[in-house]
């Protein structure tokens, strides 16, 4: 049987829990806050693609944006798995809810 993304995320959370020197409560908060940091890196990459910062010019590519978006998704998955062991179920239910809402509207 092939590992799912959630299996990999579970292993990452276990590793982070083992290596982290902070309490479980603080780890939860820090992992949620990390999402904002990663989102900022997406914004930086978008600025780099557009060349909007004259000092830096065109410093990024759309592939950089893709990588940063993946980091946001992965960081969010880690945060959710840190908060609940049923992260895969919680996410699947939320995805179904949003999809249903968008299709019925």
C-alpha positions as CSV (number, residue, x, y, z in Angstrom):
1,X,0.0,0.0,0.0
2,X,1.3,3.4,-1.0
3,X,1.7,6.2,1.6
4,X,-0.7,9.0,1.4
5,X,0.2,12.7,1.8
6,X,-1.4,12.4,5.3
7,X,0.9,9.5,6.2
8,X,3.9,11.6,5.3
9,X,2.5,14.6,7.2
10,X,2.0,12.3,10.2
11,X,5.6,11.3,10.1
12,X,6.7,15.0,9.8
13,X,4.6,15.9,12.9
14,X,6.1,13.0,14.9
15,X,9.6,14.2,13.9
16,X,8.8,17.8,14.7
17,X,7.3,16.8,18.1
18,X,10.5,14.8,18.9
19,X,12.9,17.5,17.8
20,X,11.0,20.5,19.2
21,X,12.1,22.0,22.5
22,X,8.7,23.6,23.1
23,X,5.6,22.4,24.9
24,X,2.9,20.8,22.9
25,X,0.6,23.8,23.4
26,X,3.2,26.2,22.1
27,X,4.1,23.9,19.2
28,X,0.4,24.0,18.1
29,X,0.4,27.8,18.1
30,X,3.8,28.1,16.4
31,X,2.8,25.7,13.7
32,X,-0.4,27.7,12.9
33,X,1.6,30.9,12.9
34,X,4.1,29.3,10.5
35,X,1.3,29.4,7.8
36,X,1.5,33.2,7.8
37,X,5.2,33.1,7.4
38,X,4.9,30.8,4.4
39,X,2.1,32.9,2.9
40,X,4.4,35.9,3.1
41,X,6.9,33.9,1.0
42,X,4.2,33.4,-1.6
43,X,3.6,37.2,-1.7
44,X,7.4,37.8,-2.0
45,X,7.6,35.4,-4.9
46,X,4.6,37.1,-6.6
47,X,6.4,40.5,-6.2
48,X,9.5,38.9,-7.7
49,X,7.6,37.5,-10.7
50,X,6.1,40.9,-11.4
51,X,9.3,42.8,-10.8
52,X,7.4,45.2,-8.6
53,X,10.4,45.9,-6.4
54,X,12.8,48.1,-8.4
55,X,15.7,47.2,-6.2
56,X,15.3,43.4,-6.8
57,X,13.7,43.4,-10.3
58,X,12.4,40.1,-11.6
59,X,13.8,37.9,-8.8
60,X,11.4,34.9,-9.0
61,X,9.6,32.7,-11.5
62,X,6.1,31.2,-11.5
63,X,7.8,27.9,-10.5
64,X,9.0,29.7,-7.3
65,X,5.4,30.7,-6.7
66,X,4.3,27.1,-7.1
67,X,6.9,25.9,-4.6
68,X,5.9,28.5,-2.1
69,X,2.2,27.6,-2.5
70,X,3.1,24.0,-1.8
71,X,4.9,25.1,1.3
72,X,1.7,26.9,2.5
73,X,-0.3,23.7,1.8
74,X,2.2,21.5,3.6
75,X,2.5,23.8,6.5
76,X,-1.2,24.0,6.9
77,X,-1.5,20.2,6.8
78,X,1.2,19.9,9.5
79,X,-0.7,22.5,11.6
80,X,-4.0,20.7,11.2
81,X,-2.4,17.3,12.0
82,X,-0.8,18.9,15.1
83,X,-4.2,20.1,16.3
84,X,-6.1,16.9,15.5
85,X,-5.1,13.3,14.8
86,X,-8.2,13.1,12.5
87,X,-6.8,15.8,10.2
88,X,-7.5,13.8,7.1
89,X,-11.1,13.3,8.0
90,X,-11.5,16.9,9.1
91,X,-10.0,18.1,5.8
92,X,-12.1,15.7,3.7
93,X,-15.3,16.8,5.4
94,X,-14.4,20.5,4.9
95,X,-13.5,20.0,1.3
96,X,-16.8,18.2,0.7
97,X,-18.7,21.0,2.4
98,X,-17.1,23.7,0.4
99,X,-17.5,21.7,-2.9
100,X,-21.2,21.1,-2.1
101,X,-21.8,24.7,-1.3
102,X,-20.1,25.9,-4.5
103,X,-22.1,23.4,-6.6
104,X,-25.4,24.2,-5.1
105,X,-25.1,28.0,-5.3
